[in-house]
Amino acid sequence: MPPRVGVLGYGLAGRVFHTSLVAAEPGLELAAIVTSDAARASAAATRFPGAAVLADLDSLLAARVDVVVVAAPTPLHAELARRIVEAGVATVVDKPLAVHAADAEELIALAERRGVPLTVFQNRRWDGDFLTVRRLLAEGRLGDVWRFESRFEWISARPRPPWKTATPGREGGGVAYDLGVHLVDQAIALFGPVAEAYGELDAHRPGGRNDDDAFLALTHVSGVRSHLAMSSLVAQRGFRFRLLGSEAAYTKWGLDPQESQLGEGVAPADERYGREPEGAWGRLGRDGATTAVPTERGAYPEFYRRLAAALDGHAELPVDPREAIEAVRIIERMHAERGRT
């Protein structure tokens, strides 16, 4: 029997990402979904009739699942994960692992003492455009890279969840923890540890309690500089990636399609899933002499494929939780420095 998975939370993360991807992975069974919201519970039961819909974490742990995915609001991640690890159940935490680096370190230490598998859903490591960048770097197509620019921006009329509206940025409510954790994680995955960091965290919405527009500048030990911009309040999106190197540059516009596809009900097994049309491909070269670079197929299902293999003893966990601490530490420090100015 495959490991039984319970997803704790049925908001955006639980509904669009985790339940969709777990249900699509043959090495796992989506056994339970937790939500205390009646409308969400009804939607979950209709969509996944084979999964129990439960009201709280205690009920989920009593159901004896083998894995719990924490897809609850960010400020609750560390405490909920601690309870699950203490119960001896393998744990997946949606990013960020915690709001505070000290809490993340304590959680990792607890999991190691208890011998409980713990990993973090850093799904943007499997964005098609990010996989394309990794391939270009591995092939040396840009020469020596000196600057990496990465932007994750949008403007949306969709109401923000109440917890995001009410939670201060330093407690996990802002765009830096929401989007910046992805961008910092990607930058470190490409160019290694960070020696210096600088940040700008701004709130432009009237009465906003947290950052809705942010910028982080990282200097890696390798010498590469990463300029990372994140916003939920832009009138026009900028490029997604731009890398500048000694031999060439690479520029890519548009967001990876997997989130929108999952939200629209496109199954990971669908041939269309994770694929970008040629018009969305990035361009490599110099001004006046650039060529389109086919975007790698996005691969979010890889996270849960690797998790299933790890639980079966045949692979490492998809994300080492210690790798997720540095992004939390950098963003936490930026908020602390902002509070002193």
Summary of the structure (lengths in Angstrom):
residues: 341
radius of gyration: 19.8
end to end distance: 55.7
largest distance: 63.0
contacts: 1170
relative contact order: 0.16
helix: 40%
strand: 24%
